[in-house]
Amino acid sequence: MEKVTETWVTAPERPVSMTNRGACLVHIYPTGQGMGARYTLGDAPVVIGRGSDCEVRINDHSVSRRHARIQPGADGYYAIDLQSTNGTYVNDTPASMCRLKDGDYLRIGNCIYRFLTGGNVEAEYHEEIYRLTIIDALTDIHNKRYFLEFLDRELARSSRYDRPLSLVMIDIDRFKAINEELGHLGGDFTLRELAGRVKGTVRKEELLARYGGEEFAILLPETTKEGAECLAGRVLAVVNEQPFKYEERSYTVTVSAGVSTTCGEKEITPVELIRRADERLYQAKHDGRNRVAS
């Protein structure tokens, strides 16, 4: 039976003013029909949850009936957890009561919101909507759409100047088992943590993207097959370096990687380069996982 008792935690008393007018929450994850929805915050508390009486209603079983409250205070807005089952997080840190800052990420169960406030919320909102078209909100790396556009440009450049271009496709080994053991919130944590670790191995002229589900892509301009293999090896090492830890539970994560390279082929398409890398990736899985095939 879900515990629904609400403990009312009071934020610093709010004077009669319009200081906070214009602040809002923007729904950025999961993707789909609700993505980009804006919830304006004013001088009244806003309750977020599954219940029909909530100001922000989320139809997701990872969310409690009355999950969290956004409470106006003298110095801004506070996120207050209402004894939810899965907790309330601000920037991935558990928050029983936390003052929100402009740009903070608020996670309610499986859903993520961006808190916006300041001088020009309207401009920030439109900038956030554009960002959602190119960034994967869960992992904060580029999404498949942006990756395909980048790949198309780089392939054209490789062909025109006879320059090498490599692609590394990465997939988490036995991700379904991780989801079953830790739940979907644990699976989401695994994706975020892995993306954060791999991001440190990628240079600014290269591109790391979430290709879909538990599969990631790294595009490496001006990089030969040997260079791509070396990068893929570093990715495996940084993932294996230390166990992942979710809610005090430690567990091991491994990945498999497939590498494909072109040195300026004239007729190669993005689909073909991806297909070659995926074939190598499946070969790495077949050969025992936690390895690179090229």
C-alpha positions as CSV (number, residue, x, y, z in Angstrom):
1,M,0.0,0.0,0.0
2,E,1.5,3.3,-1.0
3,K,2.1,5.8,1.7
4,V,0.2,9.0,0.9
5,T,0.5,11.0,4.1
6,E,1.9,14.4,3.4
7,T,4.2,16.2,5.9
8,W,4.0,19.9,5.3
9,V,7.5,21.4,5.3
10,T,7.5,25.1,5.3
11,A,9.9,27.1,3.1
12,P,11.1,30.5,4.3
13,E,8.1,32.8,4.7
14,R,7.2,34.5,1.4
15,P,6.5,38.3,1.6
16,V,3.8,39.8,-0.6
17,S,5.7,40.5,-3.8
18,M,6.0,39.4,-7.4
19,T,9.7,38.5,-7.3
20,N,9.2,35.0,-8.6
21,R,6.8,35.8,-11.4
22,G,7.8,34.3,-14.7
23,A,9.6,31.2,-13.3
24,C,8.5,27.9,-14.8
25,L,9.1,24.1,-15.0
26,V,9.8,22.6,-18.5
27,H,9.1,18.9,-19.0
28,I,12.2,17.5,-20.8
29,Y,12.0,13.8,-20.2
30,P,10.6,11.3,-21.2
31,T,10.3,12.3,-24.8
32,G,6.9,12.2,-26.4
33,Q,3.8,14.2,-26.4
34,G,4.4,16.0,-23.1
35,M,8.0,17.0,-23.9
36,G,8.4,20.8,-23.9
37,A,5.3,21.4,-21.8
38,R,5.7,24.5,-19.6
39,Y,4.2,24.9,-16.1
40,T,4.2,28.5,-14.9
41,L,5.0,29.1,-11.2
42,G,3.4,31.9,-9.3
43,D,2.7,32.8,-5.7
44,A,0.8,29.6,-4.8
45,P,2.4,26.2,-4.1
46,V,2.4,23.6,-6.9
47,V,2.0,19.9,-6.1
48,I,3.4,17.4,-8.6
49,G,2.2,13.8,-8.6
50,R,-0.1,11.1,-10.0
51,G,-3.2,12.3,-8.1
52,S,-6.0,14.0,-9.9
53,D,-5.8,16.9,-7.5
54,C,-2.2,17.8,-8.4
55,E,-1.4,21.0,-10.3
56,V,1.2,19.1,-12.3
57,R,-0.2,15.6,-13.0
58,I,2.1,12.8,-14.2
59,N,0.6,9.5,-15.3
60,D,3.6,7.3,-14.5
61,H,3.8,4.6,-11.8
62,S,7.3,5.7,-10.8
63,V,5.6,8.9,-9.4
64,S,3.7,8.9,-6.1
65,R,0.2,10.3,-5.9
66,R,1.5,13.5,-4.2
67,H,5.2,13.3,-4.9
68,A,6.7,16.8,-4.4
69,R,5.7,20.4,-3.9
70,I,7.2,23.5,-5.4
71,Q,6.9,26.1,-2.6
72,P,7.4,29.8,-3.1
73,G,9.7,31.3,-0.5
74,A,11.2,34.7,0.4
75,D,14.3,34.0,-1.7
76,G,12.9,31.9,-4.5
77,Y,11.3,28.5,-5.0
78,Y,11.9,25.3,-3.0
79,A,11.4,21.7,-4.2
80,I,10.0,19.7,-1.2
81,D,9.6,15.9,-1.3
82,L,6.3,14.7,0.1
83,Q,7.5,11.4,1.4
84,S,7.4,9.9,-2.1
85,T,8.3,6.3,-2.8
86,N,11.1,7.0,-5.3
87,G,12.3,10.3,-3.9
88,T,12.8,13.8,-5.4
89,Y,16.1,14.8,-6.9
90,V,17.7,18.1,-7.9
91,N,20.6,17.7,-10.3
92,D,20.7,14.0,-9.3
93,T,21.1,14.8,-5.6
94,P,18.3,13.5,-3.2
95,A,16.4,16.6,-2.0
96,S,13.9,16.6,0.9
97,M,13.9,20.4,0.6
98,C,16.1,22.3,-1.8
99,R,16.1,25.9,-3.1
100,L,15.9,25.8,-6.9
101,K,18.4,27.7,-9.0
102,D,18.0,28.8,-12.6
103,G,18.7,25.8,-14.9
104,D,18.4,23.1,-12.2
105,Y,17.1,19.7,-13.2
106,L,14.3,18.4,-11.1
107,R,13.7,14.6,-11.2
108,I,10.3,13.3,-10.1
109,G,10.3,9.5,-10.5
110,N,11.1,8.8,-14.1
111,C,10.4,12.3,-15.2
112,I,12.8,15.3,-15.5
113,Y,11.9,19.0,-15.5
114,R,14.1,22.0,-16.0
115,F,13.6,25.0,-13.7
116,L,13.9,28.3,-15.4
117,T,13.8,31.8,-13.8
118,G,15.5,35.1,-14.2
119,G,15.4,38.1,-16.5
120,N,14.1,36.6,-19.7
121,V,12.3,33.3,-19.1
122,E,10.6,33.4,-22.4
123,A,14.0,33.5,-24.3
124,E,15.3,30.7,-22.0
125,Y,12.3,28.6,-22.7
126,H,12.7,28.8,-26.4
127,E,16.4,28.1,-26.0
128,E,15.5,25.0,-24.0
129,I,13.1,23.8,-26.6
130,Y,15.8,24.1,-29.3
131,R,18.2,22.2,-26.9
132,L,15.7,19.4,-26.7
133,T,15.9,18.9,-30.4
134,I,19.6,18.1,-30.3
135,I,20.3,16.9,-26.7
136,D,19.1,13.7,-25.1
137,A,17.6,14.9,-21.8
138,L,18.3,11.8,-19.8
139,T,22.1,11.5,-20.5
140,D,22.8,15.2,-21.4
141,I,24.7,14.2,-24.6
142,H,23.7,14.7,-28.2
143,N,20.8,12.7,-29.5
144,K,20.4,10.5,-32.6
145,R,19.0,13.4,-34.7
146,Y,22.0,15.6,-34.2
147,F,24.4,12.6,-34.6
148,L,22.9,11.8,-38.1
149,E,23.2,15.4,-39.2
150,F,26.8,15.5,-38.0
151,L,27.6,12.2,-39.6
152,D,26.2,13.4,-42.9
153,R,28.4,16.5,-42.9
154,E,31.6,14.6,-41.8
155,L,31.1,11.9,-44.4
156,A,30.8,14.6,-47.2
157,R,34.0,16.2,-45.9
158,S,35.8,12.8,-45.7
159,S,34.8,12.0,-49.3
160,R,35.8,15.5,-50.6
161,Y,39.2,15.6,-49.1
162,D,40.1,11.9,-48.8
163,R,40.4,12.1,-45.1
164,P,39.8,9.3,-42.5
165,L,36.5,9.1,-40.5
166,S,35.8,6.5,-37.9
167,L,32.7,5.5,-36.0
168,V,32.5,3.5,-32.8
169,M,29.1,2.0,-31.8
170,I,28.8,1.0,-28.1
171,D,26.2,-1.1,-26.4
172,I,25.7,-1.9,-22.7
173,D,26.0,-5.7,-22.1
174,R,23.0,-7.4,-20.6
175,F,21.2,-4.1,-20.0
176,K,17.8,-5.9,-19.7
177,A,19.1,-7.7,-16.6
178,I,20.2,-4.4,-15.1
179,N,16.7,-3.0,-15.6
180,E,15.1,-6.1,-14.2
181,E,17.3,-6.1,-11.1
182,L,17.3,-2.4,-10.3
183,G,14.1,-1.2,-12.0
184,H,13.8,1.4,-14.7
185,L,15.1,4.2,-12.5
186,G,18.2,2.1,-11.9
187,G,18.5,1.6,-15.6
188,D,18.2,5.3,-16.2
189,F,20.9,6.0,-13.7
190,T,23.1,3.5,-15.5
191,L,22.7,5.3,-18.8
192,R,23.5,8.7,-17.2
193,E,26.5,7.4,-15.3
194,L,27.9,5.6,-18.4
195,A,27.4,8.7,-20.6
196,G,29.2,10.8,-17.9
197,R,32.2,8.5,-17.8
198,V,32.5,8.1,-21.6
199,K,32.2,11.9,-22.2
200,G,35.6,12.4,-20.5
201,T,37.3,10.2,-23.2
202,V,35.9,12.3,-26.2
203,R,37.7,15.3,-27.6
204,K,35.7,18.5,-28.4
205,E,36.0,17.9,-32.2
206,E,34.5,14.4,-31.8
207,L,30.9,13.6,-31.1
208,L,29.3,11.4,-28.4
209,A,25.6,10.7,-28.9
210,R,22.9,8.4,-27.5
211,Y,21.9,6.4,-30.6
212,G,18.9,4.7,-29.0
213,G,18.1,2.7,-25.9
214,E,21.4,1.5,-24.4
215,E,23.4,2.1,-27.6
216,F,25.8,5.0,-28.0
217,A,27.8,6.3,-30.9
218,I,31.1,8.1,-31.1
219,L,32.1,9.8,-34.4
220,L,35.8,10.5,-34.8
221,P,36.8,12.9,-37.7
222,E,40.4,12.6,-38.9
223,T,40.8,9.3,-37.1
224,T,42.1,6.0,-38.5
225,K,40.9,2.5,-37.6
226,E,43.9,2.2,-35.2
227,G,43.0,5.5,-33.5
228,A,39.3,4.5,-33.2
229,E,40.3,1.1,-31.7
230,C,42.4,2.9,-29.1
231,L,39.5,5.2,-28.2
232,A,37.2,2.2,-27.9
233,G,39.7,0.5,-25.6
234,R,39.7,3.6,-23.4
235,V,35.9,3.6,-23.2
236,L,35.9,-0.1,-22.0
237,A,38.6,0.8,-19.4
238,V,36.7,3.8,-18.0
239,V,33.5,1.8,-17.8
240,N,35.3,-1.1,-16.1
241,E,37.4,1.1,-13.9
242,Q,35.1,1.0,-10.9
243,P,31.7,-0.5,-10.1
244,F,28.5,1.5,-10.6
245,K,26.6,2.3,-7.4
246,Y,22.8,2.9,-7.3
247,E,21.0,3.4,-3.9
248,E,23.9,1.8,-2.0
249,R,24.0,-1.2,-4.4
250,S,27.3,-1.8,-6.3
251,Y,27.1,-3.6,-9.6
252,T,29.4,-4.2,-12.6
253,V,28.7,-2.8,-16.0
254,T,30.5,-3.7,-19.2
255,V,30.1,-2.6,-22.8
256,S,30.9,-4.0,-26.3
257,A,32.1,-1.9,-29.2
258,G,32.2,-2.1,-32.9
259,V,34.5,0.1,-35.1
260,S,34.1,1.1,-38.8
261,T,36.3,3.5,-40.8
262,T,36.3,5.2,-44.2
263,C,39.3,6.8,-45.7
264,G,37.3,8.9,-48.2
265,E,35.2,6.4,-50.0
266,K,33.1,8.3,-52.6
267,E,29.9,6.2,-52.5
268,I,29.6,5.4,-48.8
269,T,26.4,6.5,-47.0
270,P,25.7,7.2,-43.3
271,V,23.5,4.0,-43.3
272,E,26.4,1.9,-44.6
273,L,29.0,3.2,-42.1
274,I,26.6,2.6,-39.3
275,R,25.8,-0.9,-40.6
276,R,29.4,-1.8,-40.7
277,A,30.0,-0.6,-37.1
278,D,26.9,-2.5,-35.9
279,E,28.1,-5.7,-37.6
280,R,31.3,-5.4,-35.6
281,L,29.4,-4.6,-32.5
282,Y,27.3,-7.8,-32.8
283,Q,30.6,-9.7,-33.5
284,A,32.0,-8.4,-30.2
285,K,28.8,-9.6,-28.4
286,H,29.1,-13.0,-30.1
287,D,32.7,-13.3,-29.1
288,G,32.0,-12.9,-25.4
289,R,31.1,-9.2,-24.8
290,N,33.2,-6.6,-23.0
291,R,35.5,-6.2,-26.0
292,V,36.1,-4.3,-29.3
293,A,35.7,-5.6,-32.8
294,S,36.9,-3.8,-35.9
